């Protein structure tokens, strides 16, 4: 029985047109009438001080986006535990497929934002973006409305993002949002994003040193970012401003 299933599964893996659907059907056939002999769960804990650091950055007027490869459910839970999202936020979800479907969603969300009026801490919007529809958001037909929606949201969460998609969002923020972009990451999947940003920060740790080698600054913990920006960054700006007076 197993060898018959494996043959079908291997054919599905090689199918150039319907691979995803065939693999799903093959998996469903295998996962029937079985008993679990053991279950393993892996907990990916937040580093110490992450919620406090994000809160400080937002208090300083910095827009915080999270671009992750995690699935939507996991990413949203992390966003709440890290204080990227709050219970008072109105979450806008973009998870449709197709240019027209995404276009309709963008229009719907923009109407909600416009009706809300002035955005405050108590009446803020958070955007949950599934990377599977990112290409449709960046389509010329939708890009302008997508940028308007990004500007209206206090926090942005992009799930299931590939390294190329992370870099594309960073470039979009640089060119369309008229600001400076700092990207921080700890793995090889973050290298493209870090290199596309104005300032790249790499975290050393369990994910290896690829992000550190590609960055402008390296640190051991995410919480150190607050000191880098709000203390050392402020001093650096002040000293450069004073130095210019001598020229």
KAVENBEL-V937490 format. One record per residue. N is the residue number from 1. RES is the residue in one small letter. PSI is psi in whole degrees, 0 to 359 (none if undefined). NEAR is the number of other ideal C-beta (glycine too) atoms within 12 Angstrom. Layout:
# KAVENBEL-V937490
N_RES_PSI_NEAR / N_RES_PSI_NEAR
This chain:
# KAVENBEL-V937490
1_x_316_11 / 2_x_318_10 / 3_x_325_9 / 4_x_316_13 / 5_x_319_19 / 6_x_323_15 / 7_x_317_14 / 8_x_320_22 / 9_x_319_23 / 10_x_324_16 / 11_x_322_18 / 12_x_322_25 / 13_x_332_17 / 14_x_354_14 / 15_x_125_17 / 16_x_344_10 / 17_x_320_9 / 18_x_33_15 / 19_x_313_17 / 20_x_314_15 / 21_x_319_13 / 22_x_321_21 / 23_x_322_20 / 24_x_316_15 / 25_x_320_20 / 26_x_319_25 / 27_x_319_17 / 28_x_324_17 / 29_x_324_20 / 30_x_328_19 / 31_x_54_13 / 32_x_140_12 / 33_x_49_8 / 34_x_156_9 / 35_x_135_8 / 36_x_127_7 / 37_x_339_6 / 38_x_153_6 / 39_x_135_7 / 40_x_132_7 / 41_x_138_6 / 42_x_123_7 / 43_x_123_10 / 44_x_94_18 / 45_x_151_11 / 46_x_145_23 / 47_x_156_25 / 48_x_134_14 / 49_x_2_22 / 50_x_311_28 / 51_x_318_25 / 52_x_321_22 / 53_x_314_31 / 54_x_321_36 / 55_x_317_22 / 56_x_318_25 / 57_x_318_33 / 58_x_324_28 / 59_x_331_17 / 60_x_2_18 / 61_x_14_13 / 62_x_129_25 / 63_x_129_28 / 64_x_123_37 / 65_x_145_39 / 66_x_122_40 / 67_x_115_42 / 68_x_157_38 / 69_x_357_28 / 70_x_157_23 / 71_x_166_19 / 72_x_312_26 / 73_x_313_17 / 74_x_315_20 / 75_x_319_33 / 76_x_319_29 / 77_x_318_21 / 78_x_323_29 / 79_x_322_37 / 80_x_318_25 / 81_x_334_21 / 82_x_0_31 / 83_x_21_29 / 84_x_317_37 / 85_x_151_34 / 86_x_164_25 / 87_x_339_12 / 88_x_348_18 / 89_x_147_29 / 90_x_113_26 / 91_x_131_29 / 92_x_129_33 / 93_x_128_29 / 94_x_106_39 / 95_x_19_29 / 96_x_165_24 / 97_x_139_19 / 98_x_143_18 / 99_x_316_22 / 100_x_318_16 / 101_x_317_21 / 102_x_321_32 / 103_x_316_27 / 104_x_320_21 / 105_x_318_31 / 106_x_316_36 / 107_x_317_24 / 108_x_316_20 / 109_x_321_35 / 110_x_324_28 / 111_x_317_17 / 112_x_318_23 / 113_x_317_28 / 114_x_324_17 / 115_x_330_15 / 116_x_337_21 / 117_x_222_12 / 118_x_134_13 / 119_x_124_23 / 120_x_177_14 / 121_x_325_17 / 122_x_340_14 / 123_x_64_19 / 124_x_162_28 / 125_x_144_36 / 126_x_140_39 / 127_x_127_45 / 128_x_114_39 / 129_x_123_46 / 130_x_123_33 / 131_x_343_33 / 132_x_338_24 / 133_x_9_33 / 134_x_320_34 / 135_x_325_25 / 136_x_326_29 / 137_x_326_41 / 138_x_1_29 / 139_x_142_20 / 140_x_330_14 / 141_x_333_19 / 142_x_345_31 / 143_x_317_24 / 144_x_317_20 / 145_x_325_31 / 146_x_317_40 / 147_x_319_25 / 148_x_321_23 / 149_x_319_35 / 150_x_318_38 / 151_x_334_23 / 152_x_350_32 / 153_x_136_36 / 154_x_327_37 / 155_x_148_37 / 156_x_135_42 / 157_x_119_43 / 158_x_121_43 / 159_x_156_34 / 160_x_33_25 / 161_x_136_35 / 162_x_165_22 / 163_x_321_28 / 164_x_319_22 / 165_x_323_31 / 166_x_314_39 / 167_x_323_30 / 168_x_320_28 / 169_x_323_39 / 170_x_315_37 / 171_x_323_22 / 172_x_316_32 / 173_x_323_31 / 174_x_318_21 / 175_x_330_17 / 176_x_341_23 / 177_x_1_24 / 178_x_46_13 / 179_x_177_20 / 180_x_141_17 / 181_x_126_31 / 182_x_131_30 / 183_x_134_39 / 184_x_135_44 / 185_x_169_41 / 186_x_2_34 / 187_x_175_30 / 188_x_331_22 / 189_x_346_27 / 190_x_357_37 / 191_x_313_29 / 192_x_319_28 / 193_x_315_45 / 194_x_318_36 / 195_x_337_28 / 196_x_346_30 / 197_x_169_34 / 198_x_321_20 / 199_x_125_25 / 200_x_134_31 / 201_x_127_34 / 202_x_138_36 / 203_x_126_33 / 204_x_147_24 / 205_x_215_19 / 206_x_339_13 / 207_x_1_19 / 208_x_188_19 / 209_x_8_19 / 210_x_316_26 / 211_x_321_35 / 212_x_317_27 / 213_x_335_18 / 214_x_359_31 / 215_x_168_31 / 216_x_326_20 / 217_x_148_27 / 218_x_142_25 / 219_x_166_29 / 220_x_335_21 / 221_x_146_23 / 222_x_324_31 / 223_x_340_26 / 224_x_347_27 / 225_x_326_37 / 226_x_315_30 / 227_x_321_21 / 228_x_317_30 / 229_x_311_31 / 230_x_340_23 / 231_x_293_16 / 232_x_322_17 / 233_x_319_23 / 234_x_316_16 / 235_x_318_15 / 236_x_316_17 / 237_x_316_16 / 238_x_318_14 / 239_x_320_14 / 240_x_320_14 / 241_x_322_13 / 242_x_323_12 / 243_x_323_11 / 244_x_332_10 / 245_x_342_9 / 246_x_357_8 / 247_x_none_7
